[in-house]
């Protein structure tokens, strides 16, 4: 499953917790989080004016892949 995370209204920092991996995006940019569909209901997302925190479930038990806007892998979490 792919989950798109975007900086819609201006620059934003997207942080993946509990590991603390972060990406800074300019207005209009996005990244994609690829994860097992069965884990999607346990993902918690908090949004504030200049950032997004994404809390991923079950550290160490699954891979989460972060893709840039062109679909290239930029990070693998756990």
VODO-538389 format. One record per residue: x, y, z of N, C-alpha, C in turn. Coordinates in steps of 0.1 Angstrom, whole numbers, plus 2048, in hexadecimal, padded with zeros to 3 digits. Layout:
BEGIN
XYZXYZXYZ/...
! end
This chain:
BEGIN
8097F480080080080080980C800/8058167F980D8237F880482E7FF/80B83680780584180E80D84E80A/80685780480D8637FF80C86E80A/81887480D81987F81781E88B810/81689681081A8A280881B8AE811/8238B780C8248C581181B8CE808/80F8CE80C8058D48038058E4803/8068EA80F8048F8810811900812/81C8F98138298FF8168338F581A/83F8F981D84A8EF8218458E782D/8498DB82E8458D28398508C883C/8518C484885A8BA84D8528AD850/8558A284A84E89684D85888D854/85388986085C88186985587486C/85D86986A85885B86D85D85787B/854854883857850891853842893/85983B89C8628408A78718428A3/87483F89688283F89288884D890/88085788D88486588C88986887E/88886087488C86386688386E861/88987985B881884857885889849/87B88F84287D8948358778A2835/87E8AC82F8788B982D8748BB81F/8678BF81D8618C081085E8CF80D/85F8D380185B8E07FD84C8E07F9/8468EB7F88378EB7F58358E47E8/82B8DB7E88278D37DD82F8C67DB/8398C47E38418B77E283A8AD7EA/83D8A07E78378957EF8418897EF/83F8817F98468747FA83B8697FC/83F85D7FA8358527FB83B848805/83284480E83683981782F82C812/83782281083381580B83380C817/82880581A8277FC82581D7F1823/81E7E782B8157DB82A8077E182D/7FD7DE8257EF7E38277E97DF834/7ED7D483A7E87D08477ED7D8852/7F87E08507FD7E985B7F77F785A/7F07FA84F7EB80884D7E280D858/7D980485D7D08098687D880D875/7E48088777EB80B8837F4818881/7F581D8757FE8298737F6835879/7FD83D8807F88498867FE85587F/7F685F87B7FB86B8747F687787B/80088087F7FD88D88580189887C/7F98A18797FC8AC8707FB8B9878/8058C28758058CF87B8088D9870/8098E687280B8F08688178EE85F/8228E986482E8E885C8348DA85C/82C8D08608328C28608288B7862/82D8AB86082589F86282D895869/82788F87482E88487B826877877/82E86D87382886086F82E856879/82585088282984688B827839885/83183188383082487D82F819888/82780F88582580488F8307FA88D/8327F289883A7E68988487E8892/8507F089985E7F28948657E5894/86D7E388A8757D688886E7CB882/8617CC8818597C087C8557C186D/8577CD8688537CF85A85C7DA854/85D7DA8478647E584085A7EF83B/85E7FB83D85680783786080D82D/85B81082186381681785E824814/86882D81386483B81086983D802/8608427F98638457EB8628547E9/86B8597E08698677DC85E8697D2/85C8757CD8508777C48528707B6/85E86B7B385F8647A78608557A9/85C8507B585C8427B886983B7BB/8738437BE88083E7C288183C7D1/8868317D588882E7E38928387E9/88E83F7F48988487FA89B844809/89383B80E89583681C88E82981E/89382182688D81482B88D81583A/88181584088081684F87E809855/88680485E8867F78648897ED85A/
! end
